Amino acid sequence: MEEELVLRIINEKLEYDHIAPEWLCDGICTRSEYDEYCTGEMDIDYLTLEMMLERLGMNSMDFISWVDYDVYEYLEWRDKTMEAIRNKDTVTLRRLLYSDYMYGIVDVNGEISDREENRWSMNPKLIMQFGVMAVSMLEWFEGRKAGAGRYAKQAVEYTGLGNSMEFEDEDTSMKMLSDKEIAMNVLSDYFEVENNLENNAALERTGRHLGQMLRYIDGNGRDIRSVALLFPYISYLYVRIQIMLGRAEQGIAPCKRSIELMRTHNQCRMLEMTLRQYIHLMKNLGISNRAQDEERMLKSWQEVLGFLKRLSGNVPDEGCGFAERLLRCGVWNGGAFVTEGDIIKLYRAREGITQKRLSIDADYSMRSMWLIENSKAKPQKNGYEKIRKRLGIPSGHIHSDIYCTSYKAYMLKYQIERAMMNLELEKADGLIDKLEKELIRAGSGDEVKTRINKQFIMDSRNAIAYTSKKITAKEYLERSKKCLALTVDIENKKIDKVFLRVEELLIIIHIAQAYSILGNTEKAVQYSKIVIDYCESRNIKSQAYINKMLIAYHSLASDYRSLNKYDESLEYITKGMFLDISSGKGKLVATFIFCYAYSQEKFNNNLEALNAYQIVINSCEIFGNSNRDKAVSNYTWLKNKIESEYT
């Protein structure tokens, strides 16, 4: 079973990092239940597995891509609830929390109700934890600060970790926290501050707790992506408390560290607020001259936000307070999960057979097969076995698209991706060799996993060969097509109705880029649009998919410019810029503004282009964007041209 494979990898991680299983299970399940999960005596539910992976710093999206219908129904409810919170839609939020048939958290009397916990097929503690956190946000939006604080504390306590201000053994008590649990702790602390602005003793306790949280996430080998995401929120609140208590000097180091993390790892959601806080901190201490770099960065970033507002009439997070920004940080963002019916359609499309052919082979009527594929009916166990065998679907209710059968392979995959991102080609090549050996040692599993492993390795080697100029663009295109064909026939017209993995979207982007280099811009646009259309039609919020959308937006902006279709180019520039900032990243915004300036130059809107180039020059240093030198060159040339025309 797939779940057993994931649990095996979890156990390898526990052994590798010398973590006691009790720490992992704390507040989620008992140790005896965990042992039964591992031996297969008890089925582990999706939420419990997700929480365990996240506590260990592993991305659940690397393991889980499809779920059974009950889980999908809950995830859909969770996504709708988060969307209502992000939009401050209290009407929808109240309906989802109070009267929704399946997952209403509040009863008719307005009280938190858990008497029907048994109706849920997943971990009731984790369902209630999320639901009560959402109730606290509803209280906050409607102006009931005390209620918001009370419910936020209750949400944190659902996994037994509590929001205790004192830890007997900090390393042990806080060893196992997922990003979600950390965010809930910070939300609870924020409401605690808001309810005790004049109570120094309460502020002292909250500040001590936040200080422990800062040391916990930045000092125990946690994934740096998680640190960069959450540290700025904890730091901002901690520094605010220190200023209120008259100890502003204690906020210098965490505030500086927060800015450094956001710049290095492309997190912009708290950037403006933190820069303002640091400048205020320096003024408070009478050393404003030590904040000159931060003042320059703040001015540059405000230019970017002002430019976006003028262009699109909107700026993400504008007017949002701390709590709203925290709830937009991404730890609850939905994945691209599909149901049993969707996975049958996926594998049927990839096998290239019709629904009628499958119904005959699996001994089902056409109507029954239609009902199953559209999640309106569930196949019987022996019937599903026939379908699974005919289509080559792996066993288990959680279909894993991992490239590994061991924790070591999982880490090698992650290291390869980081090395490729940093253009450390020689290092990446050596890591791929190690991954191949590890897959052989651990066993690659069934035929589907063998193809997925092969596809990842092939795509990585193709990218290394082309980047190091060992193959031509034409060879790269052909190799990328063969690589994609291992798992999906992209020319199949039915494929757009089913699931595409993040890694398949990346290969499609590689194909688009190869076509662009070869001068076949029309084909490049066609393939880039596959990525955009797929993600937009499914409203996917997962950061991994958003990253691919940003690459595709940039490619489309460049390709349309090559076709002299500047209106279309500007459309995708605006979309890409808005998505980059609204997703909380920000690194590519200077690139999109550079593309905008170039297009405006072609429209002979020289003053508009000059202004945009100036914004690029000023903002590039914030995230280390590489367009600065080109922007300086274009700015100088265009300025001289305007001056010569004027004279």
Secondary structure, 3 states (H helix, E strand, C coil): CHHHHHHHHHHHHHHHCCCCHHHHHCCCCCHHHHHHHHHCCCCCCHHHHHHHHHHCCCCHHHCCCECCHHHHHHHHHHHHHHHHHHCCCHHHHHHHHHHCCCCCCECCCCCECCCCHHHCCCCHHHHHHHHHHHHHHHHHHCCCHHHHHHHHHHHHHCCCCCCCCCCCCHHHHCCCCCHHHHHHHHHHHHHHHHCCCCCHHHHHHHHHHHHHHHHHHHCCCCCHHHHHHHHHHHHHHHHHHHHHCCCHHHHHHHHHHHHHHHHHCCCCCCHHHHHHHHHHHHHHCCCHHHHHHHHHHHHHHHHHHHHHHHHHCCCCCCCCCHHHHHHCCCCCCCCCCECHHHHHHHHHHHHCCCHHHHHHHCCCCHHHHHHHHCCCCCCCHHHHHHHHHHHCCCCCCCECCCCCCCHHHHHHHHHHHHHHHCCCHHHHHHHHHHHHHHHHHHCCCCHHHHHHHHHHHHHHHHHHHHHCCCCCHHHHHHHHHHHHHCCCCCCCHHHHHCCCCHHHHHHHHHHHHHHHHCCCHHHHHHHHHHHHHHHHHHCCCCHHHHHHHHHHHHHHHHHHHHCCCHHHHHHHHHHHHHHHHHCCCCCCHHHHHHHHHHHHHHCCCHHHHHHHHHHHHHHHHHHCCCCHHHHHHHHHHHHHHHHHHHC
